[in-house]
Amino acid sequence: MIALTGASGKTGTVLADLLSETGTPHVRLSSRPGVGDRRFDWLDRTTWAAALDGVDTLYLVKPPHGSGMAERVAALLEDRTGIGRVVLLSEMGRGDKDPEDPDRAVERVVEAWDGEWTVLRPSWFLQNFSVGGGFHDDVTGGTISLPTGDMPVSWIDTRDLAEAALVVLTEDGHCCRGYTLTGPESFGVAELARRLGAAIDRPVAAADPLGVDDILATYDDGTERGAYYAELLVDVAAGRYAEITGDTADLIGREPRTFDDFVRDHLADWE
Ligand SMILES: NC(=O)c1ccc[n+]([C@@H]2O[C@H](COP(=O)([O-])OP(=O)(O)OC[C@H]3O[C@@H](n4cnc5c(N)ncnc54)[C@H](OP(=O)(O)O)[C@@H]3O)[C@@H](O)[C@H]2O)c1
């Protein structure tokens, strides 16, 4: 049976639907009582055993900005010996980070584990801009507050990411490697705002772009969350989210969805 952490999130909800459609046994985990099928809290180890009872495959989503995750993932993999396969949702470029980087540290724990593991490293999600995404209200408010201007990002639709995750969770042949998952086009926040505004027939602007020093000064407020976010923006500003790979198409067996596909299917989100 497959357990989905992050089952209420941007990839987990789509993945749960795909598993239901294909009749694949799974449980949806959530840290919130009454949400999902079983309660699982990364921060509360007493929830782990019951949540993962009978589970042999784990879709591993880290809570955003959670600290100490490498230690928690290591403890979980040591405890839960019934788990034989783990698919980790990481992030584009994390494989090249220093070993101390919190996201890379989690990748390293999974890569050192002796079960079947796969690391998914997606680009930024288009669903950050639709309902439930952190920038949805920016779109309806008319200004997207990402200061990365025209630096290209190979935006991915989380429906394609979930399809790719379904493949590596349920099929053999993906052990012990990473996939860099991207959409088919690469363009910056400024162009995204222009195209989105044209599609919904309302002006949508992008925040003025900032250089690396200004990004750090503005966003790195000394908190872990601030440091994480600032580094993410610096990576985008350095073009590290621009690459377009063939990994998504290789896994899902067709070209990934375009920005226009995403907008067409989410128009009601911005009414
Ligand atoms: N957003 C992007 O553009 C993007 C791009 C590349 C990679 N990623 C990666 O994708 C991952 C998910 O990020 P996201 O922003 O898209 O979030 P998300 O998956 O939409 O939501 C986060 C999930 O974490 C769960 N969660 C929160 N606290 C938890 C806890 N204490 N224990 C267990 N589960 C907890 C939440 O479920 P409950 O509240 O129901 O527990 C929720 O389902 C992150 O690791 C991020 O680095 C995101």
The ligand as a MOL file (V3000), in Angstrom:
LIG
                    3D

  0  0  0     0  0            999 V3000
M  V30 BEGIN CTAB
M  V30 COUNTS 48 52 0 0 0
M  V30 BEGIN ATOM
M  V30 1 N 5.5440 25.1460 -4.8040 0
M  V30 2 C 6.4830 25.0040 -5.7400 0
M  V30 3 O 6.5380 25.7250 -6.7410 0
M  V30 4 C 7.5090 23.9040 -5.5790 0
M  V30 5 C 8.4160 23.6930 -6.6110 0
M  V30 6 C 9.3480 22.6540 -6.4980 0
M  V30 7 C 9.3350 21.8470 -5.3620 0
M  V30 8 N 8.4420 22.1040 -4.3700 0 CHG=1
M  V30 9 C 8.4890 21.2600 -3.1590 0
M  V30 10 O 7.2340 20.6490 -2.9590 0
M  V30 11 C 7.0430 20.4440 -1.5640 0
M  V30 12 C 5.6490 20.8760 -1.2090 0
M  V30 13 O 5.5780 22.2860 -1.3080 0
M  V30 14 P 4.2450 23.0770 -1.6400 0
M  V30 15 O 4.5200 24.4820 -1.3770 0
M  V30 16 O 3.7740 22.7090 -2.9920 0 CHG=-1
M  V30 17 O 3.2300 22.5460 -0.5350 0
M  V30 18 P 1.9830 21.5610 -0.6840 0
M  V30 19 O 2.4120 20.1720 -1.0310 0
M  V30 20 O 0.9120 22.1950 -1.5010 0
M  V30 21 O 1.5040 21.5990 0.8400 0
M  V30 22 C 2.3320 21.1630 1.8820 0
M  V30 23 C 1.8390 19.8410 2.4820 0
M  V30 24 O 2.5990 19.6050 3.6660 0
M  V30 25 C 1.7240 19.0280 4.6080 0
M  V30 26 N 2.2200 19.3190 5.9490 0
M  V30 27 C 2.3820 20.5480 6.5160 0
M  V30 28 N 2.8480 20.4090 7.7710 0
M  V30 29 C 2.9880 19.0720 7.9920 0
M  V30 30 C 3.4260 18.2950 9.1020 0
M  V30 31 N 3.8350 18.8620 10.2540 0
M  V30 32 N 3.4270 16.9410 8.9890 0
M  V30 33 C 3.0020 16.3330 7.8520 0
M  V30 34 N 2.5820 17.0210 6.7580 0
M  V30 35 C 2.5730 18.3750 6.8380 0
M  V30 36 C 0.3940 19.6840 4.3540 0
M  V30 37 O -0.6280 18.7980 4.7200 0
M  V30 38 P -1.5220 18.9180 6.0460 0
M  V30 39 O -1.6060 20.3740 6.4090 0
M  V30 40 O -2.8310 18.3290 5.6080 0
M  V30 41 O -0.7760 18.0920 7.0360 0
M  V30 42 C 0.3790 19.8700 2.8480 0
M  V30 43 O -0.2800 18.8000 2.1990 0
M  V30 44 C 8.1470 21.2190 -0.8220 0
M  V30 45 O 9.1180 20.3140 -0.3460 0
M  V30 46 C 8.7420 22.0930 -1.9040 0
M  V30 47 O 10.1130 22.2930 -1.7370 0
M  V30 48 C 7.5150 23.0880 -4.4450 0
M  V30 END ATOM
M  V30 BEGIN BOND
M  V30 1 1 1 2
M  V30 2 2 2 3
M  V30 3 1 2 4
M  V30 4 1 4 5
M  V30 5 2 4 48
M  V30 6 2 5 6
M  V30 7 1 6 7
M  V30 8 2 7 8
M  V30 9 1 8 9
M  V30 10 1 8 48
M  V30 11 1 9 10
M  V30 12 1 9 46
M  V30 13 1 10 11
M  V30 14 1 11 12
M  V30 15 1 11 44
M  V30 16 1 12 13
M  V30 17 1 13 14
M  V30 18 2 14 15
M  V30 19 1 14 16
M  V30 20 1 14 17
M  V30 21 1 17 18
M  V30 22 2 18 19
M  V30 23 1 18 20
M  V30 24 1 18 21
M  V30 25 1 21 22
M  V30 26 1 22 23
M  V30 27 1 23 24
M  V30 28 1 23 42
M  V30 29 1 24 25
M  V30 30 1 25 26
M  V30 31 1 25 36
M  V30 32 1 26 27
M  V30 33 1 26 35
M  V30 34 2 27 28
M  V30 35 1 28 29
M  V30 36 1 29 30
M  V30 37 2 29 35
M  V30 38 1 30 31
M  V30 39 2 30 32
M  V30 40 1 32 33
M  V30 41 2 33 34
M  V30 42 1 34 35
M  V30 43 1 36 37
M  V30 44 1 36 42
M  V30 45 1 37 38
M  V30 46 2 38 39
M  V30 47 1 38 40
M  V30 48 1 38 41
M  V30 49 1 42 43
M  V30 50 1 44 45
M  V30 51 1 44 46
M  V30 52 1 46 47
M  V30 END BOND
M  V30 END CTAB
M  END
